Amino acid sequence: QVKSNGCGLMGVMGLKEIMGRRKTGYPMYRRIRRARMYAISAILLFVCASALSAEGPAFRVENLRCEGVADPLGIETPLPFLTWNLIADARGARQTAFQVLVASRPELLNENAADLWNSGRVSSTAQRVSYAGKPLRAAGRAFWTARIWNEQDSASEWSAPSNWTMGLPAPADWEAK
């Protein structure tokens, strides 16, 4: 459909003229605009309700590693470094503190009674720490877990336990008996 625009030029009819009016006299373009507003309002309401119903952004500690390896055997350094990753649902989440527990048996980690090392809460964004507990015995096994605090000072759950086994770092460890 074509109409004159008053200057003798022809143009395409606008959406208002094409869509026309319903019998109620309510223009179609206004119904479309109102439907869009309802859809946007419903989406915003859903997003806000889900944000309010959650206890806050979920975050956790995963990927525990000793000397860069998951559950390694034969670690020869007396003070191995321990690393972990922060996994968070919220974008931009960051760690503000951590705590590491190291024990000779996994049961001691569950009781938070680590017999080898309890770092206590350390204010740091580092996700790598050197072991600083009791001396580890040759061929001994150490179990460890970690938790972190976020920028809202909320603590995560303890991570799933991991472990490492010491090697034989001293020449005396290699002597036959």
Secondary structure, 3 states (H helix, E strand, C coil): CEEECCCCCEEECCHHHHHCECCCCCEHHHHHHHHHHHHHHHHHHHHHHHHHHCCCCCEEEEEEEECCECCCEEECCCCCEEEEEEEECCCCCCEEEEEEEEECCHHHHHCCCCCCEECCCEECCCCEEECCCCCCCCCCEEEEEEEEEECCCCECCCCCCEEEEECCCCHHHHCCC
